[in-house]
């Protein structure tokens, strides 16, 4: 996480030097526009990275995602430090810079949300707010280090030295810290909560695919036989099959019993008639019963070897699909592991065609189960949880605009409007990030202590919006007192917002789509309310002077947007704002989506 803040800081704070190196022009405005255009490329690619790495994280695991993102952040950063200047290779230099910034943006799109989600999921219930806030706060050490490295380079180097070689040093420093981060991430266990939710959604996909396939085949036959009644459409038949299918969980009886068939059975069993012993209907190869995440078995009641393993599942007219919890070794050892099972309650309709359809559906499930390896997170997210995604996007308007105003826009503004030196503004930003670093965990800790999260979040938004214009006008004067007191104050309030923010947002999604939902909602908000903020302020300042007032008006408007979203969350997911430790409350829509097809 620190690498994210480090790279962003170095690129932003060395803007003057990098403009001269990569975008020399007779027009200073044109050069700056080109520089910030490349800066924006990194923001534009973030939503793409959010979708890409969100899918990888929800479908394949948290660990692989975080290894990929750290590599994709670090390698372009180092390569930027090795780029030739515009004077060496011409227009190719800024083009290569833009490409590397695009790749960094892809990685950032998955890095921040991936870390927050992972910390939230591995934390105990009474510490989820605090532990996930460390992911938010981890940006601050990277930013602080980036500022210190920039100061260490700026002070001893002349302008010519900075433009020749000094600017490269901060980018190349990342070579030192990256190996440590990679080693740490290689040994991260997968959260149990995620594996359980992803397993359920995988089984949902199996059932849904089987239902649609069988319904297309049998709907015409059933309609022909039921000539006196309304014809049955493929959609109606698929829905009927859905209605008799549920994903449930049962405790794992023994830590060594990870698959019903792992001992000596090589077949899937199907039971639809309690009068007969279960007979094998689909034979799998040996690979289908090995101890992997896709191990499945359909079992009914009978058979001497299977009977002692399935004593509680001898009900006639039902079949059960089990997904082997073989990833237990990656889960939190303290977590109670469960079988994932797909329960199909057969109707035994008097219509022989319908009975045949139900049996065909059950058989199709057994055949598809070993073939479908994972669910499709984006499909589930946009189908079942789009309201949560929209509310998150709007809620983050306050945090995104606040952070980028006080960290990025305001320091640059005091240098131009208040004639404050670059080094002075950097020291003020450094103090602000220290305040941010302290206040983020405080916000997470308060959320764990039973404070109503969303109400506290709304109160902080109101306070921040109420004082933003007076603070900005004070900064406009260039007063060093205002710079060194008010910037850290506003960064501290933003830190509190961030602490509550990361304790709220992961709760809005089930774990099986949490990485995708959080990443997409967060990065879309950061692009809209963070990356586009300077352009919004600049456009408004053309009609409203000074620029400090224009910035304040933008902040107030976005605060109102966030407040409306907070009200929507309270209405949509009321338990999230309940007093007491409510980190274990899952949205009602998420529960339905996770447990029932």
Helices and strands as residue ranges (DSSP letters): H 2-13, H 15-22, H 28-44, H 46-60, H 62-82, H 86-89, H 91-122, G 125-127, H 128-156, H 159-161, I 162-166, H 167-172, H 174-186, H 192-225, H 234-243, E 245-251, E 267-270, E 279-283, G 286-289, E 296-299, H 304-307, E 318-323, G 326-330, E 338-345, H 352-369, H 377-384, H 386-404, I 405-409, H 410-416, H 422-448, H 453-476, H 480-504, G 505-508, G 511-513, H 514-526, I 527-531, H 533-541, H 547-572, G 574-577, H 588-595
